[in-house]
Amino acid sequence: MPDPLVRVDGHLDLAFNAVALGRDLTLELDELRAREGRQRETAMVTWPELRRADVAVVFGTLFAKPDRPARPGASDAAVPGYRDADGAHGQALAQLAWYEAAEAAGDARLIRSRADLDAHLAERAAAAPDRRRTGVVVLMEGADPVRTPDELGWWYDRSVRLLGPAWQATRYAGGTRQPGGLTPLGEELIDAMSALGLPLDVSHLAEEAFWQALGRHRGAVLASHANARALTPTDRHLSDAMLDALAARDAVVGLVLGNPFLDPAASDRPATFDAIARQAAHVAGRVGWQRVAIGSDLDGGFGREETPTGLERMGDFARLAEAVPHEHRGGVLGGHWLAFLRRALPPA
């Protein structure tokens, strides 16, 4: 049975916010907000805020930004993007160093194995609430930082435990708004992932690449942050056929909480918790409630102004239970991700 007391978020761009955007995530959230004074994409996540929300584990990304036009007014509009594999590698390496520094400072604990996970949860249970570290499972979002597939083992040794080949298109696969299948390098990458036992995150994969990767990969599969295409009809989300295929692989799907990802009409008005509930129910209808979780992506290009009414900050994480049937709340808010990690991570 899932543990209803452990909260897990399956997708947060913590290191990108800190390294690329210069946000000091050691601050209390209100202080960070006051310093930035933003009118959109207002920050929602810091280490103290994660402690306040009692979120025990997050999937913390390595996200290298490509050199492509940003939408006007976006917080990352002035951030230089990479133009080649070395540039992507450098961005991701700097972000990984930031997670390592957060671990050394006592804010985080990198989770590389089931033994690490169990030790982390035991440590949190014994600690005072304001002293609890956040466990971080490192997820590479977009594989361009892996300069060649034979470099993947090096990243694995450096703590990467989940990998999504695409964001938009990469050298490995078609992605969001950029259709295409696996490239020859992508086929090699999937084989290298299978050999290492590295789970495949299908979030952002283009349709053709999704089916090719799912058919080729021999190991655990997840969608860290994706919703139902039936309710939000863009290639960013998962069709019912994709959801059915993920259910057959016992994959967990983390719901992403940006307004337009939840409700196509949310560009004209804020989304509500009802929109979260509709997405959760639809996804559960295809994969089963035991495979539904949260991959919020808060501060992943959207902030307080772009999230549902009532979700003002990470400290409101527990309120997501209002969008889920009572008997599934503990699992969706954390237990289902824990079960996934216990079968997907190496023992030690």
C-alpha positions as CSV (number, residue, x, y, z in Angstrom):
1,M,0.0,0.0,0.0
2,P,1.3,3.5,-0.8
3,D,2.5,5.6,2.2
4,P,0.1,8.5,2.5
5,L,2.6,10.5,4.5
6,V,5.3,10.9,2.0
7,R,5.0,13.6,-0.7
8,V,6.9,13.4,-4.0
9,D,7.0,15.8,-6.9
10,G,8.1,14.1,-10.2
11,H,9.4,17.2,-12.0
12,L,11.1,20.4,-10.8
13,D,13.6,22.5,-12.7
14,L,15.4,23.5,-9.5
15,A,18.9,23.8,-10.9
16,F,17.9,25.6,-14.1
17,N,16.2,28.2,-11.9
18,A,19.2,28.6,-9.7
19,V,22.0,28.4,-12.2
20,A,20.5,29.9,-15.4
21,L,18.0,32.3,-13.9
22,G,20.1,33.2,-10.8
23,R,17.4,32.5,-8.3
24,D,18.6,32.0,-4.7
25,L,16.7,28.9,-3.7
26,T,18.1,29.0,-0.2
27,L,15.8,32.0,0.6
28,E,12.4,31.9,2.1
29,L,9.9,32.1,-0.8
30,D,8.4,35.4,0.2
31,E,11.9,37.0,0.3
32,L,12.7,35.7,-3.1
33,R,9.5,37.0,-4.5
34,A,10.1,40.4,-2.9
35,R,13.6,40.6,-4.4
36,E,12.4,39.7,-7.9
37,G,9.2,41.7,-7.9
38,R,7.8,39.8,-10.9
39,Q,4.3,40.3,-12.4
40,R,4.3,36.9,-14.1
41,E,6.2,33.6,-13.6
42,T,6.4,34.5,-9.9
43,A,8.5,32.0,-8.0
44,M,6.8,29.1,-6.2
45,V,9.7,26.9,-5.1
46,T,12.7,27.2,-2.8
47,W,14.4,24.7,-0.4
48,P,12.6,26.2,2.6
49,E,9.3,26.1,0.8
50,L,9.8,22.4,0.0
51,R,10.4,21.8,3.7
52,R,7.2,23.8,4.5
53,A,5.3,21.7,2.0
54,D,6.8,18.5,3.5
55,V,7.8,17.3,0.1
56,A,10.2,14.4,0.8
57,V,11.5,13.7,-2.7
58,V,11.6,15.5,-6.0
59,F,12.9,14.6,-9.4
60,G,15.3,17.5,-10.0
61,T,16.1,18.1,-13.6
62,L,19.2,18.9,-15.6
63,F,17.7,21.1,-18.3
64,A,20.0,22.6,-20.9
65,K,18.3,25.4,-22.8
66,P,18.8,25.3,-26.6
67,D,19.6,28.4,-28.7
68,R,16.0,29.0,-29.9
69,P,13.8,32.0,-29.7
70,A,12.0,32.4,-26.3
71,R,8.5,33.6,-26.0
72,P,8.3,37.4,-25.3
73,G,8.5,38.2,-21.6
74,A,9.6,34.7,-20.6
75,S,11.9,34.6,-17.5
76,D,14.6,32.8,-19.5
77,A,14.5,35.1,-22.6
78,A,17.9,36.5,-21.8
79,V,19.5,33.1,-21.0
80,P,22.0,32.1,-23.6
81,G,21.2,28.7,-25.2
82,Y,23.5,25.9,-26.4
83,R,24.4,25.5,-30.0
84,D,26.2,22.2,-29.9
85,A,26.7,19.1,-27.7
86,D,29.6,20.7,-25.8
87,G,27.4,23.7,-24.9
88,A,24.6,21.5,-23.6
89,H,27.1,19.4,-21.7
90,G,28.4,22.5,-20.0
91,Q,25.0,23.7,-18.9
92,A,24.0,20.4,-17.4
93,L,27.3,19.9,-15.7
94,A,27.0,23.3,-14.0
95,Q,23.5,22.3,-12.8
96,L,24.7,19.0,-11.5
97,A,27.4,20.8,-9.5
98,W,24.7,23.0,-8.0
99,Y,22.8,19.9,-6.8
100,E,26.0,18.6,-5.3
101,A,26.6,21.9,-3.5
102,A,23.0,21.8,-2.2
103,E,23.7,18.4,-0.8
104,A,26.9,19.6,0.9
105,A,25.0,22.5,2.4
106,G,22.4,20.3,3.9
107,D,19.5,21.4,1.7
108,A,19.3,18.2,-0.4
109,R,20.3,14.6,-0.5
110,L,21.0,13.0,-3.9
111,I,19.2,9.6,-4.2
112,R,21.0,7.1,-6.4
113,S,19.6,3.8,-5.1
114,R,16.9,2.2,-3.1
115,A,19.2,2.1,-0.1
116,D,19.7,5.9,-0.4
117,L,15.9,6.3,-0.6
118,D,15.2,4.2,2.5
119,A,18.0,6.0,4.4
120,H,16.7,9.4,3.4
121,L,13.1,8.6,4.5
122,A,14.4,7.3,7.8
123,E,16.5,10.4,8.3
124,R,13.5,12.6,7.6
125,A,11.3,10.7,10.0
126,A,13.8,11.3,12.8
127,A,14.4,15.0,12.0
128,A,12.5,18.1,13.1
129,P,10.3,19.5,10.2
130,D,12.6,22.5,9.7
131,R,15.7,20.3,9.5
132,R,14.4,17.9,6.9
133,R,16.4,17.7,3.7
134,T,14.7,17.2,0.3
135,G,15.7,14.0,-1.6
136,V,16.6,14.7,-5.2
137,V,16.5,12.0,-7.9
138,V,18.4,13.6,-10.9
139,L,16.4,13.6,-14.1
140,M,18.0,14.7,-17.4
141,E,15.3,16.5,-19.5
142,G,16.5,16.4,-23.1
143,A,19.5,14.3,-23.8
144,D,21.7,16.7,-25.8
145,P,24.1,17.1,-22.8
146,V,25.1,13.4,-23.4
147,R,27.6,14.2,-26.1
148,T,27.7,10.6,-27.4
149,P,25.8,7.6,-26.2
150,D,28.9,6.0,-24.8
151,E,29.2,8.9,-22.4
152,L,25.9,7.9,-20.7
153,G,27.7,5.7,-18.2
154,W,29.7,8.7,-17.0
155,W,26.5,10.6,-16.3
156,Y,25.1,7.6,-14.5
157,D,28.1,7.5,-12.3
158,R,27.5,11.2,-11.6
159,S,24.0,10.5,-10.2
160,V,21.7,10.8,-13.2
161,R,18.9,8.2,-12.6
162,L,16.2,9.2,-15.1
163,L,16.4,10.4,-18.6
164,G,14.1,11.9,-21.2
165,P,15.6,12.0,-24.7
166,A,13.6,15.1,-25.9
167,W,12.3,18.5,-24.9
168,Q,11.9,20.0,-28.3
169,A,13.8,18.0,-30.9
170,T,17.3,16.9,-29.8
171,R,20.1,15.1,-31.6
172,Y,18.4,11.9,-30.3
173,A,14.7,12.3,-30.9
174,G,11.8,14.4,-32.2
175,G,10.1,16.4,-29.4
176,T,7.4,18.9,-28.6
177,R,6.3,20.9,-31.7
178,Q,9.2,19.3,-33.6
179,P,8.0,15.9,-35.0
180,G,10.3,13.1,-35.8
181,G,11.4,9.7,-34.6
182,L,14.6,8.4,-33.0
183,T,17.7,9.3,-34.8
184,P,20.4,6.7,-35.3
185,L,22.1,8.3,-32.2
186,G,18.8,8.0,-30.4
187,E,18.6,4.3,-31.1
188,E,22.1,3.9,-29.6
189,L,21.1,6.0,-26.6
190,I,18.0,3.9,-25.9
191,D,20.2,0.8,-26.1
192,A,22.7,2.3,-23.7
193,M,19.9,3.3,-21.3
194,S,18.6,-0.3,-21.4
195,A,22.1,-1.7,-20.6
196,L,22.4,0.6,-17.6
197,G,18.9,0.1,-16.3
198,L,18.3,3.8,-16.7
199,P,14.5,4.5,-16.8
200,L,13.0,6.2,-19.9
201,D,11.0,9.4,-19.4
202,V,8.7,9.8,-22.4
203,S,7.6,13.3,-21.6
204,H,8.1,15.6,-24.6
205,L,8.8,12.8,-27.0
206,A,7.2,13.4,-30.4
207,E,4.6,10.8,-31.5
208,E,6.9,8.7,-33.7
209,A,9.8,8.9,-31.2
210,F,7.5,7.8,-28.4
211,W,6.5,4.6,-30.1
212,Q,10.0,3.8,-31.2
213,A,11.6,4.5,-27.8
214,L,8.9,2.6,-26.0
215,G,9.3,-0.4,-28.3
216,R,13.1,-0.4,-28.0
217,H,13.7,0.4,-24.3
218,R,14.1,-2.6,-22.0
219,G,13.4,-1.2,-18.5
220,A,11.3,1.0,-16.4
221,V,9.3,3.8,-18.1
222,L,7.7,7.0,-16.7
223,A,6.1,10.2,-17.9
224,S,7.4,12.6,-15.3
225,H,5.2,15.5,-16.3
226,A,2.5,15.1,-18.9
227,N,-1.3,15.3,-19.2
228,A,-4.1,13.8,-21.3
229,R,-4.1,14.9,-25.0
230,A,-7.9,14.1,-25.0
231,L,-8.4,17.1,-22.7
232,T,-5.5,19.3,-23.9
233,P,-5.1,18.5,-27.6
234,T,-1.5,19.3,-28.4
235,D,1.5,17.0,-29.1
236,R,2.9,18.0,-25.7
237,H,0.6,15.6,-24.0
238,L,-0.3,11.9,-24.2
239,S,-2.9,10.4,-26.4
240,D,-5.2,7.6,-25.0
241,A,-3.2,5.1,-27.1
242,M,0.0,6.3,-25.5
243,L,-1.6,6.1,-22.0
244,D,-2.8,2.6,-22.7
245,A,0.8,1.6,-23.8
246,L,2.2,3.2,-20.7
247,A,-0.2,1.2,-18.5
248,A,1.0,-2.0,-20.1
249,R,4.6,-1.0,-19.1
250,D,3.5,-0.2,-15.5
251,A,4.6,3.4,-16.1
252,V,3.7,6.2,-13.7
253,V,2.3,9.5,-15.2
254,G,3.0,12.7,-13.3
255,L,0.4,15.4,-13.9
256,V,1.9,18.8,-14.9
257,L,0.1,21.8,-13.4
258,G,0.5,24.8,-15.7
259,N,-2.8,26.4,-16.6
260,P,-2.7,25.8,-20.4
261,F,-1.5,22.2,-19.8
262,L,-4.6,21.5,-17.7
263,D,-7.3,23.4,-19.6
264,P,-7.0,24.8,-23.2
265,A,-9.3,27.7,-22.2
266,A,-6.9,28.8,-19.4
267,S,-5.2,31.3,-21.6
268,D,-8.4,33.4,-21.1
269,R,-9.0,32.6,-17.4
270,P,-7.2,30.8,-14.6
271,A,-7.5,27.0,-14.4
272,T,-9.2,25.5,-11.3
273,F,-8.7,22.4,-9.2
274,D,-11.6,21.0,-11.2
275,A,-9.3,21.0,-14.3
276,I,-6.7,19.0,-12.3
277,A,-9.4,16.6,-11.2
278,R,-10.6,16.1,-14.8
279,Q,-7.0,15.4,-16.0
280,A,-6.4,13.0,-13.1
281,A,-9.6,11.1,-13.7
282,H,-9.0,10.8,-17.4
283,V,-5.4,9.6,-17.0
284,A,-6.5,7.2,-14.3
285,G,-9.2,5.8,-16.6
286,R,-6.5,4.7,-19.0
287,V,-3.6,3.8,-16.7
288,G,-5.3,3.1,-13.3
289,W,-5.2,5.3,-10.3
290,Q,-2.1,3.3,-9.0
291,R,-0.1,4.9,-11.8
292,V,-1.2,8.6,-11.4
293,A,1.1,11.0,-9.6
294,I,2.2,14.7,-9.6
295,G,5.0,16.1,-11.8
296,S,4.1,19.7,-11.2
297,D,6.9,21.5,-13.2
298,L,6.3,24.5,-11.0
299,D,8.7,27.3,-12.0
300,G,9.3,25.4,-15.2
301,G,8.5,28.4,-17.4
302,F,5.4,29.3,-15.4
303,G,4.7,30.5,-11.9
304,R,2.0,31.7,-9.5
305,E,0.1,33.6,-12.2
306,E,0.1,30.6,-14.5
307,T,-1.1,27.9,-12.1
308,P,-4.6,27.0,-10.9
309,T,-6.4,29.2,-8.4
310,G,-5.6,28.0,-5.0
311,L,-2.2,26.8,-5.9
312,E,-0.2,29.8,-4.9
313,R,3.1,28.2,-3.8
314,M,4.7,24.9,-3.3
315,G,3.5,25.1,0.3
316,D,0.0,24.4,-1.1
317,F,1.1,21.0,-2.4
318,A,-1.2,19.1,0.0
319,R,-4.2,20.9,-1.4
320,L,-3.8,18.8,-4.6
321,A,-5.5,16.1,-2.6
322,E,-8.8,18.0,-3.2
323,A,-8.6,17.0,-6.9
324,V,-8.2,13.3,-6.2
325,P,-10.7,10.7,-4.7
326,H,-10.0,10.2,-1.0
327,E,-8.8,6.7,-1.3
328,H,-6.1,7.6,-3.8
329,R,-4.8,10.8,-2.3
330,G,-1.8,9.3,-0.5
331,G,-0.7,7.5,-3.6
332,V,-1.1,10.4,-6.1
333,L,0.7,12.8,-3.8
334,G,3.7,10.6,-3.3
335,G,3.2,6.9,-2.7
336,H,3.0,6.0,-6.4
337,W,6.3,7.7,-7.2
338,L,7.9,5.9,-4.2
339,A,6.7,2.5,-5.5
340,F,8.1,3.4,-8.9
341,L,11.5,4.4,-7.5
342,R,11.7,1.2,-5.4
343,R,11.4,-0.9,-8.6
344,A,13.4,1.4,-10.9
345,L,16.4,2.4,-8.8
346,P,19.4,0.0,-8.3
347,P,19.4,-1.7,-4.9
348,A,22.6,0.1,-3.7
